Amino acid sequence: MKRILRIVLLILLLILPAGCGRSAPAPEASKTPPAASGENTDKTENTVNIESSPLWTDEKSARVMIISDLHYTGGGALGTSDVSGMSFSEEITDAILQEVRDRRPDALIMTGDNTNSGGKKDAAALAEKLEKVRDAGVQIIMTTGNHDFDGMTPQEFEETYFGLLEPLDRDSASLSYTAAVKDLVFLAMDDGALHPGGTGEFSGETMDWISSMLEKYKDKKVIFLCHHSLLYGSREGRGAANMVRNEDLPDLLRRGGVRLALTGHMHYQHISEEEGLWEIISAMPFSGRHLIGFLAAGSHRAVYKAVPADLAAYAPALSEKLREAERAGEASRRRVFAEILEKEKVKRPESDRVLDLILRFFSYFEEGTMSDHAEEILSDPAYPRMIEVLWDYNYGPWMKDAAENAGHSSVSLELSW
């Protein structure tokens, strides 16, 4: 039964971005960051080309690749039509890690749910793969996720992975630690220490440790890492399952000079900003467009871009099988929404127009290009009907907010420190 529930949750987290029920935490509305010296230079654009950026080619810059929610499953034991890549977990994981070894960033960051089972066997297999990345000269920085404790204890997590890491400081109350990449310091947080396998929340002791680390590294650029969302859904309060529940955490980070947080858990790509603090939620690499994040940071500026993993180059034999699985996933999604439209008695040809809009919406959302296509979505004659029909299925409120508040690109960011 637990395995079935886990599979259902995985599907829901992919298709249903904000939980279950009849309402959903909405994505952050577009806000203009506070100007520095009268001018704000932070921006999100889909045109950022990370590899041609001077920051990426500058040896002084810290260059990292970022993935979250790998959900590695040895032997590809778990496969669903909705999470197409899960059937090919072994091949995709190997391809991504080979690409990391070939690109040779300074570090690979993984923000939790590193395995799907959270079991010792899968964790040991993943650690063996990551050892090859480390041996290629790429530093590993990893946080915990809720799935990582489904089949192992925090002590077993530490025994399995921490030999791969280079912690500078350790929190005595959790598996949180600091790591440095050139002049950057990363706060790699264990947000599940209070509720292993469940809600993200830090103890008072860990919050004090965060404060002490921000003071210790006040002359450095600090990036915050954890699994659960820091900003996404905050307008609905911090009771949502996707969020870190510590209400004072964002302000603590702002006071400490933190401008950027890297998180996961939601399984799709999203960038939001609140009062000068930015959050990049990394997508699940088995689904959607198989995105990997690239971040280059210098002394005054950082650039970020999420791009598809180069599976054609690193897993050429997989390409056609993966396309077939993705077509099956698209067909499954089409069936789900066609059944909803039929249940709500939406007749053809109107149902065809609404279904086409739904599928385009999800395509743009998975690409992280909703900000580019929001006007197209909102001006479509089928838009009001789509929202009306899906309102009580948890999709409508989320889709309305995502389209009407699509102020930021979700795949690229230029940030002034």
C-alpha positions as CSV (number, residue, x, y, z in Angstrom):
1,M,0.0,0.0,0.0
2,K,2.8,2.4,0.9
3,R,4.4,1.8,-2.5
4,I,1.1,2.5,-4.3
5,L,0.6,5.8,-2.4
6,R,4.2,6.8,-3.2
7,I,3.6,6.3,-6.9
8,V,0.3,8.2,-6.8
9,L,2.0,11.1,-4.9
10,L,4.8,11.2,-7.5
11,I,2.3,11.4,-10.3
12,L,0.3,14.1,-8.5
13,L,3.4,16.2,-7.8
14,L,4.2,16.1,-11.5
15,I,0.8,16.8,-13.0
16,L,-0.8,18.7,-10.1
17,P,1.8,21.3,-9.1
18,A,0.3,22.4,-5.8
19,G,-1.0,19.4,-3.9
20,C,-4.4,17.8,-3.8
21,G,-7.9,19.0,-3.0
22,R,-10.0,21.8,-4.4
23,S,-7.6,24.7,-3.9
24,A,-3.9,25.2,-4.6
25,P,-1.2,27.5,-3.4
26,A,-0.6,30.0,-6.1
27,P,2.8,30.8,-7.6
28,E,4.4,34.1,-6.6
29,A,3.0,37.1,-8.3
30,S,5.4,39.3,-10.2
31,K,7.1,41.8,-8.1
32,T,9.8,44.4,-8.9
33,P,12.9,43.8,-6.7
34,P,13.9,46.8,-4.6
35,A,16.3,49.0,-6.5
36,A,19.9,49.3,-5.5
37,S,21.4,52.8,-5.9
38,G,18.3,53.8,-7.7
39,E,18.5,51.1,-10.4
40,N,17.5,47.4,-10.4
41,T,19.6,45.2,-12.7
42,D,18.1,41.8,-11.8
43,K,16.1,40.3,-14.7
44,T,14.8,37.1,-16.1
45,E,15.1,36.4,-19.8
46,N,14.9,33.3,-21.9
47,T,17.7,34.6,-24.0
48,V,20.5,34.1,-21.5
49,N,23.2,31.8,-23.0
50,I,25.1,30.6,-20.0
51,E,28.0,29.0,-21.8
52,S,28.8,32.2,-23.8
53,S,28.5,34.3,-20.7
54,P,31.8,35.8,-19.6
55,L,31.0,34.6,-16.1
56,W,30.9,31.0,-17.2
57,T,34.2,31.2,-19.0
58,D,36.0,33.3,-16.2
59,E,38.2,31.0,-14.2
60,K,37.5,33.2,-11.1
61,S,33.8,32.5,-11.3
62,A,32.1,29.7,-9.4
63,R,30.4,27.4,-12.0
64,V,27.9,24.8,-10.8
65,M,25.4,22.5,-12.4
66,I,22.1,22.0,-10.4
67,I,19.6,19.1,-10.3
68,S,16.8,18.3,-7.9
69,D,14.4,15.4,-7.3
70,L,16.5,12.9,-9.3
71,H,14.4,10.1,-7.6
72,Y,17.1,7.7,-8.8
73,T,15.7,4.1,-9.0
74,G,18.1,1.3,-9.6
75,G,17.2,-0.7,-12.6
76,G,14.4,1.6,-13.6
77,A,12.0,-0.4,-11.4
78,L,9.4,2.4,-11.2
79,G,7.8,3.6,-14.4
80,T,4.5,5.5,-15.0
81,S,3.0,7.0,-18.2
82,D,3.0,10.4,-16.4
83,V,6.6,10.4,-15.3
84,S,8.1,9.1,-18.6
85,G,11.7,9.1,-17.6
86,M,11.2,7.0,-14.4
87,S,11.1,3.9,-16.6
88,F,14.7,4.8,-17.7
89,S,16.1,6.0,-14.4
90,E,19.4,4.2,-14.8
91,E,20.1,5.4,-18.3
92,I,19.1,9.0,-17.7
93,T,21.0,9.3,-14.5
94,D,24.1,7.9,-16.1
95,A,23.7,10.3,-19.0
96,I,23.3,13.3,-16.8
97,L,26.2,12.4,-14.6
98,Q,28.4,11.8,-17.7
99,E,27.4,15.2,-19.0
100,V,28.5,16.7,-15.7
101,R,31.8,14.9,-15.9
102,D,32.4,16.2,-19.4
103,R,31.4,19.8,-18.7
104,R,33.5,19.9,-15.6
105,P,31.8,22.5,-13.5
106,D,33.3,23.4,-10.1
107,A,30.4,21.6,-8.4
108,L,27.2,19.6,-8.8
109,I,24.4,20.6,-6.6
110,M,21.5,18.2,-5.7
111,T,18.7,19.6,-3.6
112,G,17.1,16.5,-2.3
113,D,14.9,13.5,-3.1
114,N,18.1,12.0,-4.5
115,T,16.5,8.5,-4.7
116,N,12.9,7.6,-5.0
117,S,12.8,4.7,-2.6
118,G,15.0,6.3,0.0
119,G,16.4,2.8,0.5
120,K,20.0,1.8,1.3
121,K,20.5,-0.2,-1.9
122,D,19.5,2.7,-4.3
123,A,21.4,5.2,-2.2
124,A,24.6,3.1,-2.3
125,A,24.3,2.7,-6.1
126,L,23.8,6.5,-6.5
127,A,26.7,7.2,-4.2
128,E,28.9,5.0,-6.4
129,K,27.9,7.0,-9.5
130,L,28.5,10.3,-7.7
131,E,32.0,9.1,-6.6
132,K,33.0,9.0,-10.3
133,V,31.8,12.6,-10.6
134,R,33.8,13.7,-7.6
135,D,36.9,11.8,-8.9
136,A,36.6,13.8,-12.1
137,G,37.2,16.9,-10.1
138,V,33.6,18.0,-9.6
139,Q,32.7,18.9,-6.0
140,I,29.4,17.3,-4.7
141,I,27.0,19.4,-2.7
142,M,23.9,17.5,-1.7
143,T,20.9,18.2,0.6
144,T,18.3,15.8,2.0
145,G,14.8,15.4,0.7
146,N,11.6,13.8,2.1
147,H,12.0,10.7,-0.1
148,D,15.6,10.2,1.2
149,F,14.3,8.9,4.5
150,D,11.6,6.6,3.2
151,G,13.9,3.6,3.6
152,M,16.9,4.8,5.7
153,T,17.7,6.8,8.8
154,P,19.5,10.1,8.9
155,Q,22.5,8.3,10.3
156,E,22.5,5.9,7.3
157,F,22.1,8.9,4.9
158,E,25.2,10.5,6.5
159,E,27.2,7.2,6.3
160,T,26.2,6.8,2.6
161,Y,26.8,10.2,1.2
162,F,28.9,12.4,3.5
163,G,32.2,10.8,2.4
164,L,31.5,12.4,-1.0
165,L,31.0,15.9,0.5
166,E,33.4,18.6,1.7
167,P,31.6,20.2,4.6
168,L,33.3,23.2,6.3
169,D,30.8,23.5,9.2
170,R,28.3,21.1,10.6
171,D,25.0,21.7,12.4
172,S,24.8,19.4,15.5
173,A,21.0,19.3,15.3
174,S,20.6,18.2,11.7
175,L,22.5,17.1,8.6
176,S,23.0,20.7,7.5
177,Y,26.4,21.9,6.6
178,T,28.3,24.6,4.7
179,A,30.4,24.1,1.6
180,A,32.6,26.5,-0.4
181,V,33.1,26.8,-4.2
182,K,35.7,29.5,-4.8
183,D,34.4,32.6,-3.2
184,L,30.8,31.3,-2.8
185,V,29.5,29.7,0.4
186,F,26.5,27.3,0.3
187,L,24.3,26.7,3.2
188,A,23.2,23.1,2.4
189,M,20.3,22.5,4.7
190,D,18.5,19.4,6.0
191,D,15.0,20.7,6.2
192,G,13.6,17.3,7.2
193,A,15.4,16.8,10.5
194,L,12.3,17.5,12.6
195,H,10.0,15.4,10.4
196,P,12.1,12.8,8.4
197,G,10.2,11.9,5.3
198,G,7.7,14.7,5.8
199,T,7.3,18.4,6.3
200,G,10.2,20.9,5.9
201,E,11.0,22.7,9.1
202,F,14.1,23.7,11.0
203,S,14.4,23.5,14.8
204,G,15.3,26.5,16.9
205,E,18.8,25.2,17.3
206,T,19.2,24.9,13.5
207,M,17.8,28.4,13.0
208,D,20.4,29.7,15.4
209,W,23.1,27.8,13.5
210,I,21.9,29.5,10.3
211,S,22.3,32.9,12.0
212,S,25.8,32.0,13.2
213,M,26.8,30.9,9.7
214,L,25.5,34.1,8.1
215,E,27.5,36.1,10.6
216,K,30.6,34.0,10.0
217,Y,30.4,34.4,6.3
218,K,29.0,37.9,6.2
219,D,31.9,39.0,3.9
220,K,31.1,36.2,1.4
221,K,28.3,35.6,-1.1
222,V,26.0,33.0,0.4
223,I,23.5,30.8,-1.4
224,F,20.9,28.9,0.5
225,L,20.0,25.3,-0.4
226,C,17.1,23.2,0.8
227,H,14.5,20.8,-0.6
228,H,11.2,22.3,0.3
229,S,10.1,25.7,-1.1
230,L,11.3,28.9,0.5
231,L,9.0,31.4,-1.3
232,Y,6.6,29.5,-3.6
233,G,3.1,29.5,-2.0
234,S,4.0,31.9,0.8
235,R,0.9,34.1,0.0
236,E,-1.2,31.1,1.2
237,G,0.8,30.9,4.5
238,R,3.4,28.4,5.5
239,G,1.2,25.5,6.2
240,A,1.4,24.2,2.7
241,A,3.2,20.8,2.4
242,N,5.6,22.1,-0.2
243,M,7.0,24.9,2.0
244,V,9.6,25.3,4.7
245,R,7.4,26.2,7.7
246,N,9.7,28.6,9.5
247,E,8.0,32.0,9.0
248,D,11.0,34.1,9.9
249,L,13.5,32.2,7.6
250,P,13.2,34.5,4.5
251,D,13.8,37.6,6.6
252,L,16.7,36.0,8.4
253,L,18.3,35.3,5.0
254,R,17.7,38.8,3.7
255,R,19.2,40.3,6.8
256,G,22.2,38.0,6.3
257,G,22.7,39.3,2.7
258,V,21.4,36.2,0.9
259,R,20.0,37.0,-2.5
260,L,19.5,33.5,-3.9
261,A,18.0,30.1,-2.7
262,L,18.0,26.9,-4.7
263,T,15.2,24.4,-3.9
264,G,13.2,21.6,-5.4
265,H,10.3,19.3,-4.3
266,M,7.8,20.7,-6.8
267,H,9.1,18.6,-9.7
268,Y,8.9,21.6,-12.2
269,Q,10.9,24.7,-13.0
270,H,10.0,27.9,-11.3
271,I,11.7,31.2,-10.4
272,S,10.1,33.7,-8.0
273,E,11.2,36.8,-6.1
274,E,10.1,38.4,-2.8
275,E,11.6,41.6,-1.5
276,G,15.0,41.1,-3.1
277,L,15.3,37.3,-2.3
278,W,15.1,35.0,-5.3
279,E,14.2,31.3,-5.4
280,I,15.0,28.9,-8.2
281,I,13.0,25.7,-8.0
282,S,14.7,23.0,-10.1
283,A,12.6,20.7,-12.2
284,M,12.7,16.9,-11.9
285,P,15.1,15.7,-14.7
286,F,13.1,12.6,-15.5
287,S,10.0,14.6,-16.6
288,G,9.1,17.6,-18.7
289,R,12.0,18.8,-20.7
290,H,14.7,17.0,-18.6
291,L,16.2,20.3,-17.4
292,I,19.5,20.9,-15.7
293,G,20.5,24.2,-14.2
294,F,23.7,26.0,-14.9
295,L,24.8,28.8,-12.5
296,A,27.9,31.0,-12.8
297,A,28.6,33.5,-10.1
298,G,31.3,36.2,-9.8
299,S,32.0,38.9,-7.3
300,H,29.2,41.2,-8.4
301,R,26.8,39.2,-10.6
302,A,25.4,35.7,-11.2
303,V,23.7,34.2,-14.2
304,Y,21.5,31.1,-14.3
305,K,20.0,29.1,-17.1
306,A,18.1,25.8,-17.2
307,V,18.6,23.7,-20.3
308,P,17.6,20.2,-21.3
309,A,20.0,17.5,-20.6
310,D,21.8,16.4,-23.7
311,L,20.3,12.9,-23.8
312,A,20.8,12.7,-27.6
313,A,24.5,12.8,-27.1
314,Y,24.8,10.9,-23.8
315,A,22.0,8.3,-24.2
316,P,21.4,8.0,-28.0
317,A,19.9,4.5,-27.7
318,L,17.4,5.8,-25.3
319,S,16.0,8.6,-27.5
320,E,13.3,6.8,-29.4
321,K,12.2,4.8,-26.3
322,L,11.9,8.0,-24.3
323,R,10.0,9.7,-27.1
324,E,7.5,6.8,-27.1
325,A,7.2,7.1,-23.3
326,E,6.6,10.9,-23.6
327,R,4.0,10.4,-26.2
328,A,2.3,7.9,-23.9
329,G,2.4,10.5,-21.1
330,E,0.9,13.1,-23.3
331,A,-1.8,10.7,-24.3
332,S,-2.5,10.0,-20.6
333,R,-2.8,13.7,-19.9
334,R,-5.1,14.2,-22.9
335,R,-7.3,11.4,-21.5
336,V,-7.4,12.8,-18.0
337,F,-8.6,16.2,-19.2
338,A,-10.9,14.9,-21.9
339,E,-12.7,12.9,-19.2
340,I,-13.0,16.0,-17.0
341,L,-14.5,17.9,-20.0
342,E,-16.9,15.1,-20.7
343,K,-17.9,14.9,-17.1
344,E,-18.6,18.6,-17.0
345,K,-20.7,18.2,-20.2
346,V,-18.6,20.4,-22.4
347,K,-19.6,19.6,-26.0
348,R,-17.6,19.6,-29.2
349,P,-16.2,21.7,-30.8
350,E,-15.8,23.7,-27.6
351,S,-14.2,20.8,-25.8
352,D,-11.6,20.5,-28.5
353,R,-10.7,24.1,-28.2
354,V,-10.4,23.9,-24.4
355,L,-8.4,20.7,-24.5
356,D,-6.0,22.2,-27.0
357,L,-5.5,25.2,-24.7
358,I,-4.9,23.0,-21.7
359,L,-2.3,21.0,-23.5
360,R,-0.5,24.1,-24.7
361,F,-0.6,25.5,-21.2
362,F,1.1,22.5,-19.7
363,S,3.7,22.4,-22.6
364,Y,4.7,26.1,-21.8
365,F,4.7,25.5,-18.1
366,E,7.0,22.5,-18.4
367,E,9.3,24.5,-20.7
368,G,9.5,27.3,-18.1
369,T,8.3,29.7,-20.8
370,M,4.9,30.7,-19.4
371,S,6.0,34.3,-19.2
372,D,6.6,34.3,-22.9
373,H,3.2,32.8,-23.8
374,A,1.0,34.3,-21.1
375,E,-0.6,36.8,-23.5
376,E,-1.4,34.0,-25.9
377,I,-3.0,31.9,-23.2
378,L,-5.0,34.8,-21.7
379,S,-6.3,36.1,-25.1
380,D,-7.4,32.7,-26.2
381,P,-11.3,32.6,-26.4
382,A,-11.2,29.2,-24.6
383,Y,-9.4,30.6,-21.6
384,P,-12.4,31.7,-19.5
385,R,-14.1,28.3,-20.1
386,M,-11.0,26.4,-19.3
387,I,-10.7,28.1,-15.9
388,E,-14.4,27.7,-15.2
389,V,-14.4,24.0,-16.0
390,L,-11.2,23.1,-14.1
391,W,-11.9,25.4,-11.0
392,D,-13.1,22.6,-8.8
393,Y,-10.5,20.1,-9.9
394,N,-7.6,22.1,-8.2
395,Y,-6.2,23.0,-11.7
396,G,-8.3,26.1,-12.3
397,P,-7.1,28.3,-9.5
398,W,-3.4,27.3,-10.1
399,M,-3.7,27.8,-13.9
400,K,-5.4,31.2,-13.5
401,D,-2.6,32.4,-11.2
402,A,0.2,30.9,-13.3
403,A,-1.1,32.6,-16.5
404,E,-2.1,36.0,-15.0
405,N,1.0,36.4,-12.8
406,A,3.6,35.0,-15.2
407,G,6.0,37.9,-14.6
408,H,9.3,36.0,-14.5
409,S,11.0,33.5,-16.8
410,S,11.3,30.2,-15.0
411,V,14.5,29.1,-16.9
412,S,16.9,32.0,-16.7
413,L,18.0,34.8,-14.3
414,E,20.6,37.5,-14.2
415,L,21.2,38.7,-10.6
416,S,23.3,41.5,-9.2
417,W,24.8,40.8,-5.8
